[in-house]
C-alpha cells in the first residue's frame, strides 16, 4: 500500500509541475496557445503557476523519500 501511495504522489507531483509550467508560460506570454485562452499575458496566472510548481516539486520530493 505504501508503494502505491508513493507512486500516486509522484505522478500527481509531475502533473502539478507540468501544469504549473504551462500556466507560467501562458501568464507571461511565452506560451500563447491556444490563442483564445484568457490566461495569455495575465500575470496572476503566472503567479498561480509558480505556486503550483512549488507544490508539485514538494510532492515529488516527498514521494522520493525512503
Jmol script that loads the backbone (N, CA, C; Angstrom):
load data "model"
ATOM      1  N   UNK A   1       0.820  -1.197   0.000  1.00  0.00           N
ATOM      2  CA  UNK A   1       0.000   0.000   0.000  1.00  0.00           C
ATOM      3  C   UNK A   1       0.861   1.257   0.000  1.00  0.00           C
ATOM      4  N   UNK A   2       1.946   1.226   0.751  1.00  0.00           N
ATOM      5  CA  UNK A   2       2.809   2.392   0.835  1.00  0.00           C
ATOM      6  C   UNK A   2       3.443   2.710  -0.518  1.00  0.00           C
ATOM      7  N   UNK A   3       3.811   1.663  -1.275  1.00  0.00           N
ATOM      8  CA  UNK A   3       4.420   1.865  -2.582  1.00  0.00           C
ATOM      9  C   UNK A   3       3.433   2.513  -3.556  1.00  0.00           C
ATOM     10  N   UNK A   4       2.183   2.104  -3.519  1.00  0.00           N
ATOM     11  CA  UNK A   4       1.159   2.681  -4.398  1.00  0.00           C
ATOM     12  C   UNK A   4       0.936   4.154  -4.073  1.00  0.00           C
ATOM     13  N   UNK A   5       0.977   4.506  -2.797  1.00  0.00           N
ATOM     14  CA  UNK A   5       0.816   5.898  -2.388  1.00  0.00           C
ATOM     15  C   UNK A   5       1.980   6.750  -2.895  1.00  0.00           C
ATOM     16  N   UNK A   6       3.188   6.215  -2.813  1.00  0.00           N
ATOM     17  CA  UNK A   6       4.364   6.939  -3.298  1.00  0.00           C
ATOM     18  C   UNK A   6       4.298   7.155  -4.811  1.00  0.00           C
ATOM     19  N   UNK A   7       3.881   6.137  -5.539  1.00  0.00           N
ATOM     20  CA  UNK A   7       3.763   6.264  -6.992  1.00  0.00           C
ATOM     21  C   UNK A   7       2.679   7.281  -7.340  1.00  0.00           C
ATOM     22  N   UNK A   8       1.554   7.236  -6.651  1.00  0.00           N
ATOM     23  CA  UNK A   8       0.483   8.190  -6.885  1.00  0.00           C
ATOM     24  C   UNK A   8       0.919   9.618  -6.602  1.00  0.00           C
ATOM     25  N   UNK A   9       1.668   9.803  -5.524  1.00  0.00           N
ATOM     26  CA  UNK A   9       2.164  11.129  -5.178  1.00  0.00           C
ATOM     27  C   UNK A   9       3.181  11.626  -6.203  1.00  0.00           C
ATOM     28  N   UNK A  10       4.003  10.724  -6.708  1.00  0.00           N
ATOM     29  CA  UNK A  10       4.974  11.083  -7.738  1.00  0.00           C
ATOM     30  C   UNK A  10       4.270  11.509  -9.028  1.00  0.00           C
ATOM     31  N   UNK A  11       3.262  10.772  -9.440  1.00  0.00           N
ATOM     32  CA  UNK A  11       2.505  11.107 -10.652  1.00  0.00           C
ATOM     33  C   UNK A  11       1.765  12.431 -10.468  1.00  0.00           C
ATOM     34  N   UNK A  12       1.128  12.598  -9.328  1.00  0.00           N
ATOM     35  CA  UNK A  12       0.422  13.848  -9.050  1.00  0.00           C
ATOM     36  C   UNK A  12       1.386  15.031  -9.042  1.00  0.00           C
ATOM     37  N   UNK A  13       2.543  14.863  -8.415  1.00  0.00           N
ATOM     38  CA  UNK A  13       3.540  15.916  -8.391  1.00  0.00           C
ATOM     39  C   UNK A  13       4.021  16.287  -9.783  1.00  0.00           C
ATOM     40  N   UNK A  14       4.229  15.286 -10.624  1.00  0.00           N
ATOM     41  CA  UNK A  14       4.653  15.546 -12.001  1.00  0.00           C
ATOM     42  C   UNK A  14       3.593  16.303 -12.791  1.00  0.00           C
ATOM     43  N   UNK A  15       2.344  15.917 -12.613  1.00  0.00           N
ATOM     44  CA  UNK A  15       1.253  16.616 -13.306  1.00  0.00           C
ATOM     45  C   UNK A  15       1.111  18.053 -12.826  1.00  0.00           C
ATOM     46  N   UNK A  16       1.232  18.263 -11.523  1.00  0.00           N
ATOM     47  CA  UNK A  16       1.164  19.622 -10.984  1.00  0.00           C
ATOM     48  C   UNK A  16       2.320  20.471 -11.504  1.00  0.00           C
ATOM     49  N   UNK A  17       3.496  19.888 -11.570  1.00  0.00           N
ATOM     50  CA  UNK A  17       4.675  20.598 -12.071  1.00  0.00           C
ATOM     51  C   UNK A  17       4.484  21.016 -13.528  1.00  0.00           C
ATOM     52  N   UNK A  18       4.048  20.089 -14.359  1.00  0.00           N
ATOM     53  CA  UNK A  18       3.840  20.401 -15.772  1.00  0.00           C
ATOM     54  C   UNK A  18       2.727  21.438 -15.971  1.00  0.00           C
ATOM     55  N   UNK A  19       1.643  21.296 -15.231  1.00  0.00           N
ATOM     56  CA  UNK A  19       0.549  22.261 -15.334  1.00  0.00           C
ATOM     57  C   UNK A  19       1.007  23.643 -14.900  1.00  0.00           C
ATOM     58  N   UNK A  20       1.766  23.710 -13.819  1.00  0.00           N
ATOM     59  CA  UNK A  20       2.286  24.985 -13.350  1.00  0.00           C
ATOM     60  C   UNK A  20       3.201  25.643 -14.362  1.00  0.00           C
ATOM     61  N   UNK A  21       4.031  24.854 -15.032  1.00  0.00           N
ATOM     62  CA  UNK A  21       4.920  25.417 -16.048  1.00  0.00           C
ATOM     63  C   UNK A  21       4.133  25.974 -17.232  1.00  0.00           C
ATOM     64  N   UNK A  22       3.061  25.288 -17.623  1.00  0.00           N
ATOM     65  CA  UNK A  22       2.211  25.802 -18.704  1.00  0.00           C
ATOM     66  C   UNK A  22       1.551  27.105 -18.267  1.00  0.00           C
ATOM     67  N   UNK A  23       1.060  27.156 -17.038  1.00  0.00           N
ATOM     68  CA  UNK A  23       0.422  28.377 -16.542  1.00  0.00           C
ATOM     69  C   UNK A  23       1.410  29.533 -16.497  1.00  0.00           C
ATOM     70  N   UNK A  24       2.638  29.261 -16.092  1.00  0.00           N
ATOM     71  CA  UNK A  24       3.662  30.306 -16.082  1.00  0.00           C
ATOM     72  C   UNK A  24       3.917  30.784 -17.503  1.00  0.00           C
ATOM     73  N   UNK A  25       4.052  29.855 -18.428  1.00  0.00           N
ATOM     74  CA  UNK A  25       4.286  30.216 -19.827  1.00  0.00           C
ATOM     75  C   UNK A  25       3.160  31.027 -20.424  1.00  0.00           C
ATOM     76  N   UNK A  26       1.930  30.638 -20.133  1.00  0.00           N
ATOM     77  CA  UNK A  26       0.800  31.384 -20.665  1.00  0.00           C
ATOM     78  C   UNK A  26       0.657  32.735 -19.972  1.00  0.00           C
ATOM     79  N   UNK A  27       0.829  32.773 -18.672  1.00  0.00           N
ATOM     80  CA  UNK A  27       0.671  34.009 -17.926  1.00  0.00           C
ATOM     81  C   UNK A  27       1.698  35.067 -18.303  1.00  0.00           C
ATOM     82  N   UNK A  28       2.895  34.626 -18.657  1.00  0.00           N
ATOM     83  CA  UNK A  28       3.937  35.567 -19.056  1.00  0.00           C
ATOM     84  C   UNK A  28       3.915  35.855 -20.550  1.00  0.00           C
ATOM     85  N   UNK A  29       3.151  35.101 -21.315  1.00  0.00           N
ATOM     86  CA  UNK A  29       3.051  35.324 -22.752  1.00  0.00           C
ATOM     87  C   UNK A  29       4.056  34.542 -23.576  1.00  0.00           C
ATOM     88  N   UNK A  30       4.872  33.698 -22.942  1.00  0.00           N
ATOM     89  CA  UNK A  30       5.858  32.906 -23.679  1.00  0.00           C
ATOM     90  C   UNK A  30       5.247  31.677 -24.350  1.00  0.00           C
ATOM     91  N   UNK A  31       4.074  31.266 -23.914  1.00  0.00           N
ATOM     92  CA  UNK A  31       3.394  30.101 -24.488  1.00  0.00           C
ATOM     93  C   UNK A  31       1.955  30.511 -24.821  1.00  0.00           C
ATOM     94  N   UNK A  32       1.767  31.247 -25.913  1.00  0.00           N
ATOM     95  CA  UNK A  32       0.434  31.778 -26.235  1.00  0.00           C
ATOM     96  C   UNK A  32      -0.459  30.781 -26.976  1.00  0.00           C
ATOM     97  N   UNK A  33      -0.703  29.639 -26.375  1.00  0.00           N
ATOM     98  CA  UNK A  33      -1.529  28.628 -27.014  1.00  0.00           C
ATOM     99  C   UNK A  33      -2.547  28.128 -26.012  1.00  0.00           C
ATOM    100  N   UNK A  34      -3.782  27.955 -26.337  1.00  0.00           N
ATOM    101  CA  UNK A  34      -4.438  28.408 -27.552  1.00  0.00           C
ATOM    102  C   UNK A  34      -4.631  29.924 -27.543  1.00  0.00           C
ATOM    103  N   UNK A  35      -4.698  30.500 -28.697  1.00  0.00           N
ATOM    104  CA  UNK A  35      -4.783  31.958 -28.827  1.00  0.00           C
ATOM    105  C   UNK A  35      -6.006  32.543 -28.125  1.00  0.00           C
ATOM    106  N   UNK A  36      -7.051  31.767 -27.998  1.00  0.00           N
ATOM    107  CA  UNK A  36      -8.276  32.268 -27.388  1.00  0.00           C
ATOM    108  C   UNK A  36      -8.270  32.155 -25.855  1.00  0.00           C
ATOM    109  N   UNK A  37      -7.176  31.689 -25.270  1.00  0.00           N
ATOM    110  CA  UNK A  37      -7.104  31.499 -23.832  1.00  0.00           C
ATOM    111  C   UNK A  37      -7.123  32.841 -23.090  1.00  0.00           C
ATOM    112  N   UNK A  38      -7.855  32.891 -21.997  1.00  0.00           N
ATOM    113  CA  UNK A  38      -7.906  34.108 -21.189  1.00  0.00           C
ATOM    114  C   UNK A  38      -6.659  34.258 -20.324  1.00  0.00           C
ATOM    115  N   UNK A  39      -5.796  33.258 -20.317  1.00  0.00           N
ATOM    116  CA  UNK A  39      -4.602  33.268 -19.477  1.00  0.00           C
ATOM    117  C   UNK A  39      -3.404  33.951 -20.132  1.00  0.00           C
ATOM    118  N   UNK A  40      -3.467  34.222 -21.424  1.00  0.00           N
ATOM    119  CA  UNK A  40      -2.326  34.763 -22.154  1.00  0.00           C
ATOM    120  C   UNK A  40      -1.977  36.159 -21.638  1.00  0.00           C
ATOM    121  N   UNK A  41      -0.727  36.328 -21.253  1.00  0.00           N
ATOM    122  CA  UNK A  41      -0.185  37.604 -20.761  1.00  0.00           C
ATOM    123  C   UNK A  41      -0.944  38.158 -19.561  1.00  0.00           C
ATOM    124  N   UNK A  42      -1.395  37.288 -18.695  1.00  0.00           N
ATOM    125  CA  UNK A  42      -2.084  37.675 -17.460  1.00  0.00           C
ATOM    126  C   UNK A  42      -1.242  37.179 -16.281  1.00  0.00           C
ATOM    127  N   UNK A  43      -0.494  38.085 -15.654  1.00  0.00           N
ATOM    128  CA  UNK A  43       0.447  37.715 -14.598  1.00  0.00           C
ATOM    129  C   UNK A  43      -0.167  36.966 -13.416  1.00  0.00           C
ATOM    130  N   UNK A  44      -1.426  37.182 -13.039  1.00  0.00           N
ATOM    131  CA  UNK A  44      -1.960  36.358 -11.942  1.00  0.00           C
ATOM    132  C   UNK A  44      -1.860  34.856 -12.225  1.00  0.00           C
ATOM    133  N   UNK A  45      -1.987  34.467 -13.497  1.00  0.00           N
ATOM    134  CA  UNK A  45      -1.856  33.051 -13.848  1.00  0.00           C
ATOM    135  C   UNK A  45      -0.417  32.579 -13.712  1.00  0.00           C
ATOM    136  N   UNK A  46       0.526  33.445 -13.992  1.00  0.00           N
ATOM    137  CA  UNK A  46       1.933  33.093 -13.809  1.00  0.00           C
ATOM    138  C   UNK A  46       2.223  32.872 -12.324  1.00  0.00           C
ATOM    139  N   UNK A  47       1.671  33.727 -11.466  1.00  0.00           N
ATOM    140  CA  UNK A  47       1.875  33.571 -10.026  1.00  0.00           C
ATOM    141  C   UNK A  47       1.227  32.293  -9.507  1.00  0.00           C
ATOM    142  N   UNK A  48       0.053  31.987 -10.006  1.00  0.00           N
ATOM    143  CA  UNK A  48      -0.598  30.725  -9.617  1.00  0.00           C
ATOM    144  C   UNK A  48       0.222  29.536 -10.097  1.00  0.00           C
ATOM    145  N   UNK A  49       0.811  29.674 -11.276  1.00  0.00           N
ATOM    146  CA  UNK A  49       1.664  28.615 -11.805  1.00  0.00           C
ATOM    147  C   UNK A  49       2.887  28.385 -10.943  1.00  0.00           C
ATOM    148  N   UNK A  50       3.470  29.465 -10.443  1.00  0.00           N
ATOM    149  CA  UNK A  50       4.629  29.325  -9.553  1.00  0.00           C
ATOM    150  C   UNK A  50       4.228  28.549  -8.303  1.00  0.00           C
ATOM    151  N   UNK A  51       3.080  28.872  -7.752  1.00  0.00           N
ATOM    152  CA  UNK A  51       2.598  28.134  -6.585  1.00  0.00           C
ATOM    153  C   UNK A  51       2.375  26.669  -6.881  1.00  0.00           C
ATOM    154  N   UNK A  52       1.827  26.384  -8.044  1.00  0.00           N
ATOM    155  CA  UNK A  52       1.580  25.001  -8.442  1.00  0.00           C
ATOM    156  C   UNK A  52       2.889  24.242  -8.642  1.00  0.00           C
ATOM    157  N   UNK A  53       3.891  24.897  -9.215  1.00  0.00           N
ATOM    158  CA  UNK A  53       5.203  24.269  -9.387  1.00  0.00           C
ATOM    159  C   UNK A  53       5.814  23.933  -8.028  1.00  0.00           C
ATOM    160  N   UNK A  54       5.701  24.847  -7.078  1.00  0.00           N
ATOM    161  CA  UNK A  54       6.244  24.603  -5.734  1.00  0.00           C
ATOM    162  C   UNK A  54       5.566  23.399  -5.083  1.00  0.00           C
ATOM    163  N   UNK A  55       4.242  23.327  -5.195  1.00  0.00           N
ATOM    164  CA  UNK A  55       3.510  22.197  -4.622  1.00  0.00           C
ATOM    165  C   UNK A  55       3.899  20.894  -5.341  1.00  0.00           C
ATOM    166  N   UNK A  56       4.031  20.944  -6.664  1.00  0.00           N
ATOM    167  CA  UNK A  56       4.416  19.757  -7.422  1.00  0.00           C
ATOM    168  C   UNK A  56       5.794  19.258  -7.060  1.00  0.00           C
ATOM    169  N   UNK A  57       6.743  20.166  -6.924  1.00  0.00           N
ATOM    170  CA  UNK A  57       8.111  19.769  -6.537  1.00  0.00           C
ATOM    171  C   UNK A  57       8.104  19.184  -5.130  1.00  0.00           C
ATOM    172  N   UNK A  58       7.341  19.792  -4.228  1.00  0.00           N
ATOM    173  CA  UNK A  58       7.252  19.262  -2.866  1.00  0.00           C
ATOM    174  C   UNK A  58       6.676  17.850  -2.864  1.00  0.00           C
ATOM    175  N   UNK A  59       5.647  17.612  -3.673  1.00  0.00           N
ATOM    176  CA  UNK A  59       5.054  16.271  -3.754  1.00  0.00           C
ATOM    177  C   UNK A  59       6.051  15.266  -4.307  1.00  0.00           C
ATOM    178  N   UNK A  60       6.836  15.665  -5.292  1.00  0.00           N
ATOM    179  CA  UNK A  60       7.850  14.768  -5.855  1.00  0.00           C
ATOM    180  C   UNK A  60       8.921  14.456  -4.816  1.00  0.00           C
ATOM    181  N   UNK A  61       9.369  15.476  -4.102  1.00  0.00           N
ATOM    182  CA  UNK A  61      10.400  15.259  -3.072  1.00  0.00           C
ATOM    183  C   UNK A  61       9.886  14.319  -1.980  1.00  0.00           C
ATOM    184  N   UNK A  62       8.652  14.521  -1.540  1.00  0.00           N
ATOM    185  CA  UNK A  62       8.082  13.641  -0.505  1.00  0.00           C
ATOM    186  C   UNK A  62       7.941  12.222  -1.034  1.00  0.00           C
ATOM    187  N   UNK A  63       7.565  12.068  -2.285  1.00  0.00           N
ATOM    188  CA  UNK A  63       7.386  10.715  -2.836  1.00  0.00           C
ATOM    189  C   UNK A  63       8.713   9.979  -3.013  1.00  0.00           C
ATOM    190  N   UNK A  64       9.807  10.715  -3.127  1.00  0.00           N
ATOM    191  CA  UNK A  64      11.112  10.085  -3.329  1.00  0.00           C
ATOM    192  C   UNK A  64      11.833   9.743  -2.026  1.00  0.00           C
ATOM    193  N   UNK A  65      11.267  10.158  -0.897  1.00  0.00           N
ATOM    194  CA  UNK A  65      11.894   9.856   0.394  1.00  0.00           C
ATOM    195  C   UNK A  65      11.775   8.383   0.695  1.00  0.00           C
ATOM    196  N   UNK A  66      12.787   7.819   1.340  1.00  0.00           N
ATOM    197  CA  UNK A  66      12.739   6.371   1.662  1.00  0.00           C
ATOM    198  C   UNK A  66      11.720   6.015   2.724  1.00  0.00           C
TER     199      UNK A  66
END
end "model"
wireframe off; spacefill off
backbone 0.3
color backbone group
